[in-house]
Amino acid sequence: MTGTYLRSRPLLLGLFLFFYIPVAYWFGWALLPGTGIDFPSYYHAAKFAFVHGISPYGTKAFDWIPGFMGDKVQPYIYPPPSLLVFWPLTFLSLENARAVFLVVSHLCYLGSIWLMLAVLTRLPREERLREITLALSLVYLLCFDPVLATLGVGQINLIALFFICLALAALRRRSPAWRIALPLSVAILMKTYPVLLLPVLLFRRQFRALWFTCVFFGAFTVLAFLVLPDNVWISWFRDALPVGGYANDRVHAGFAFNQSMNAFVMRLLSENYFSKAPLFYPFLAKPVATILALTIAGITMFSSFRLSRLSNHQGSEDDEIAAFLLMIYLIAPISWDHHLVYLLPAAVLAISLIVSGSVPGKTAAVVAAALCLIAWKLPIGSLALTSGWRTLLISGKLYPVLVLWLFFINRLRRPCGAGCHPAAGW
């Protein structure tokens, strides 16, 4: 085993350099001194709150500030405690802050890749299959279009992904509770939606980790309450919080690059500025979107709870995490295409399962096709898709995510203990 690993290591290193060097140049060095579309929102929100003492919330808060390539700065809608993450950037100029943010994003993505391949994913025991899995996963991760989009627009996804991977790695290793809770609470601070991973801790009886996560996040909230001006909280409740929820187009939730179930329902039943609905029943949009989200969440939660009641659940814990990550993307009111990076642990697990042979032929082909559709850049923003039933093609990324979710939910229906895939070489 050791000799084969040493022989395969130069190949993996060569693959990594071949695919990562262009990414580092075109989505690193070449992006500077540009600021990206989304990053100015983070920077100016922190500046407003910590330097000027005014609220960054409201659709017109940044109207007087020029954005990327003459466009306006995007509104800031994250909860007030999230501003703590961007506080250090206020000591830098916009250009230098963007450079630091970009470097940290690259480092966090590389760290996430290492965690996914070395810790989070069960690799086949057979040396040849293990090498194939590592090679395919590495290529997939470095060619994943939503990652490139995240780097290009200046989103925080890759940093949040790293902290999610840290928490999942600690959970998988049965580490002390605080090692699970601290990175998970930071991920929640950044993006909020990782809070939906807390039921996993509950069902696995990781009560200390659950408690510590609440304590850490509570401490962040108290700190934010102490250092932020009072008007920040008031304006968030008044101007930002109401734009959430289902079938709410105040933040253009029906725009092409929102690939959530909510966006699908809005395209189907209610017209928006980007497309015309094939079935115009706008009064149904909110209840239908809510029912679908509750159904997906309910099925995932029930499957996880059922798994926790079984004695041979260890071998299916990775499937459980994958199902939760996919669920979060599906039920979030807004899931932009670049948010697909949060599904990468599930995608790498699917690749490993396919290569190991533990997935039947037809199912493996369907799952592989879904993985490709998620990774590729699809023309979902084409004007040719903005009317009639073609409108539903705009949700081109949603359908493969649904396929993967159903795949992992189905695997949770037949859980098995650790090492229960002898044919697959686990």
N, C-alpha and C positions, 0 to 999 in steps of 0.2 A: 504493500500500500504506500509506504513512504517513498520508495523509488519511483513509482508511477506518478505520485503527486509532484515530486521534484521535477520529473520530465514534463509534466503538463503545465507547470507554473510559468515557464517562458512563453508558452502559447497563450495563456490567459493574459499575461502581461502585454504581449504583442497585440492581442485583440483590444485590450483596454486602451493602450496608447493610440492605436489606429482609429478608434472611434471617439475617444475623449478629446484628443488634441484639437480636432476641428470644432468640437463643442466649446472647448475652453477659449478658442480664438473668436469664433463667430458669435458666441453667446456669452462672451466675457470681455476680452480686450476690445473687440470691434464695437461693442455697445457703448463704450465710454467715449466722450463725456455725456452721452444721452442719459435721460432720466427714466425713460419708460413711461407707459400710460398710467400705471397704478401707483408706482412708488411715490410721486409727489404728494399723493393724498396722505400717505403715512407720515411723510416728513413734515408737511405743513400742518397736519393735525397736531403733531407733537409740539411744533413751534407755537401754534396758537395757544395750546393749553399750558405749556410749561414756561414759555418765554413771555408771551403777550397777555396771558391770563384771560383769554376769551375762549368761547366755545367753538370747536371745529365742526359742529353738527348743523345740518340744514342743507338743502339743495343749492343754496346760493352763498354758502359760507366762503367758498374759494373763487367766486366769480371774478374778482379783481386781480387774481393771480394767473399769469400765463402758464399753461400746461405744456405737455409734450407736443412738439411741432405745431405750436399755435393753438392746440385744442385746450379746452378748459380742464382744470383739475377735477378728478372724480370726487364725488361726495364721500365723506368718511362715515361709515355706519356701524363699525364694531363697538361693543360696549366700552364705557370709559376705562375700566381696568386695563384693557389692551393697550392703551396709550403708554403704559409703563415700558412695554417692549421697545418702543421707539424713542424713549426719553434720551438715551445716549446719543442719538443722531442729531439732537438739537445743538450739540457742541461743534458740529461740522457744517461746512457749506453744503448746499444741495448736491453739487457735483461730487464732492468727497464722500458725503454720506451714501450716495448711490454706489460709488466704487466699493466702499466698505461692505455695504449690504450685498452687493453682487459677489464679492469674495466669500462672505459668510455663507451665501446660498450655495455656491459651488462646494465649499467644504462640507456643508451639511448634507448635500446630496451624495458626495463621495462616502461620507460616514454612513448614510442610509443604505447605500449599495453594499457596503461591507457588512452591516448588521443583517440585511436581508439574506445575503449569500452565506454568511458564516454562522449566524445564530438563529434567525427566524424561520428558515426554510428547512424542512426535512429532506435531505438529499438522498438519492439512491445509494445503497451500500456498494453495489457493483461499481468498480473503478471507472469503467468505460462510460456507463450511464451517468455517473457523477460528473465526469469531465464534460460530457455533452450538455448536461443540465446547466453547469456553471457557464459554459461558453454561450449557449443560447440565451440564458438569463442576462449575461453581461451585455450582449449585443442588444437585446430587447430594451434594457434599462437605459443604455446610452443613445438609443435611437428613438426613444419615446417622445413623440411630438408634444404632448402636454407639458413635459419638462422644459422643452425649448421655449414653449409659449410662456411658461412661468418666468423663466429667466429674461425673456424679451420684454414683457410688460412690467417687470419689477414686482411680482407678487411674493408673498411670504410663505407660499406653500412648502417649498423645500426645507425651510427651517422648521416649520411645524411638523413636517413628515419625519424629520430626524428625531424630534422629541417623542413622537408617537412610537417610532421604532425603538427608541431607548426604553420606553415604558413596556412595550411588548416583549423586548428581549429580557428585561428584568422579570417580567411575569413568567416567561417560558423557563427561565433558569431558576425559578422559585427563590428569587433574591429577597432580601429584607423589604418590608412593606414600603419604606420611605423611598427606595430606589425605583419602585413602580410609581409611587404617587407624585414625586417631585416632577419628573419629566411629563407625566400625564397632565398635571395641573398647569404646567407651562404651555403645553399644547392647547389646552382649553382656554387659557388666557389669550392665546394668539388667534384662534379660529372658532371657539365656542362649541362647534359640532362634536369634537372628540368627547364631550360630556356624555354622549350616547354610548361610549364604551364602558361606562360605570356599571351597567347591569352585568357585564361579564365578570367584574370583580365580585358583585353580589352573588351571582349564581355559583361561582367557584369558591365561595365562602372566604374570600380575601377581604375580610371585614376591616382589618387594620389598614390595608392599602386604600380601601374605600374611604375610611375615616381620615387618613392622612391626606388624601387628595382633596377632600373638602376643607381640611384645615389649611393646607397650603394655598388653595385658591381663595379661601376666606381671608388669609393674611394679605394676599395680593390686593384683594378688594378693599380691605381696611387701609392699606398703604395708599391706594389710589384715592380713597375718600379723603385722606389727610393732605395729600399734595396737590390734588386737582381743585380748581375753582368750583364753587357751588353751581355756577351757571352751566358747567359742562354736564353735570348729571341731569339738571332740569331740562336742558335742551335735548339731551339724548332721549329722555322719556317722551318729550313733546314732538321732536322732529325725526328721529331715527327709528325708534322702536315701532311706531305705527306702520312703517313701510314693510315690515316682515309679514309672515303668514302666507297662506295659499291664495291663488287667484288675485293677487294684488300687483297691479302693473305700475305702481308708483316708482319702482326702480327698474322698469323695463324687464320684468321677469320673463316675458315672452320673447325676448331677443334670441337670435339664432344660437348664440353660444351658451345659453342656459340649457343644459341637457337633463334637468331633473324631471321627475314624474309630474311635478307641478307645471312645468313649462309645456310638457306634452298635452296636458289637459287644457291649458290656456290656448294652445294652438288649435286644438280640436273644437273647442266650444266658444271661445270669445276672441274677437278680433283685437289686434294690437297694432302698433305703428309699423311693425315689420311684416306681418302676414295677415291673411284673411282666413277665417275659420271655415272649414268645410261644413260644419254643423254649428249654426249660430244659436246657442242656448246659454248665454253668459250667466244666467241665474243658477245654472247647474255647475259651473266651473268650481266654485269654492267647495260645495259639499262633495263633489266627485273627487277632487284632488285630496281633500281631507280623508275621505274614506279609503282611497287607494294607499295613502301614506300610512294610515293606521293599520291597514291590512298587512302591508309589507313589514312594518315594525312589529306587529303582533305575531306574525309567523316566525320572524327571526327570534324574538324574545322567547316564544314558546319552544322553539327548537333548542335554544340555548338552555332554557330551564329543564327541558326533558333530558338533555344530555347530562346536565349536572346531577340528575337523579340516578344515573346509571353508574355501575361500578367500573365499567370498561371504557371510560370516556377519554382517557389520556391521548389515544391515537387520533382523536377527532378535534382536539383543541385548536389546532391550526385552521381547520375548516370553519370552526366557530368564529375565530377572529376575522377570517376572510369574509364570511357572511355579514358580520357587523359592519365592516368597512364598506362593503357594497351597499348595505342597507342605508347607511348614512348618506351616501351620495344620492341614492334614489329618492329619499324622502325629504331632503333639504329643499326648502322653497327655491333657493338659487344654488345651482351646481354648475358653475362655468366649466367649459371644457378643460381648462388648465387645472381644475380641481381633481381631475382624474389621476393626478400623481398620488393621491391618497390611497388608490387602489393597487399600487404596485406590489405591496406584500402579498395580496391575493393573486395577482397576475404571476408572480414568480412561483408561488405555490402551485398554481395551475400548470405552469410549464414543467415543474418537477414531476407532477403526477402524470402528465402525458408521456414524458420521456421514460419514466419508470415502468410504464405499461399497466398501471393500475386503473386506467380509464379505457373502456371499450372503444373499438375503432371508430364507429359513427359518432359517438359522444366526443371522442378526442378531436375529431375533425371539426365539429361544431364549436367546441371550446377554443380550439386553435384559431378558427376564423374570427370568433369574438375577440380574442386577444389582439389579433391583427387590426381589426376595425377600431378598437380602442386606441391603439398606438399610432395609427396613421392619421394624417391630416385630411379630413373629408371636406367636400365643398358644401358644408351645411349652411353657409351664409349666402349661397347663390340666390339671386333674385328670381331665378326660374322656379324656385320652390316656395314662393310666397303666396300662392293661391290654390284653391281646390284641395283635393286629397293629397297632392304632392307636398302640401304643407307638413304632413306628418313625416316626410323624409328629412325635415330639418332636425328631427330628434334622432339622427343617425347614430349618435354615440350612446343614446339611452338603451337601445335594444340589445347591443352586446353586453352592456352592464347587467341588464335583466337576465340574459342568458347565463352569465357567470354567477349571479345571485342564486338563480334556480339550481344551477349545478352544485353549489356548495350547500344549499338547503337540502337538496336531495341526498348528498353525502351525510348530512347530519341525521337523516332518517334512519341510516344504517350504521351507527357508530361502532367503532371497534377499539380495542386496546392498543397500546403502543406496540409497534412491531408486528402488526397484524396484516401486513401486506407481503406475504412471502413470495408471491408470484412477481411482485414488483421489485423485489430485492431491497426492501426497507430493512 
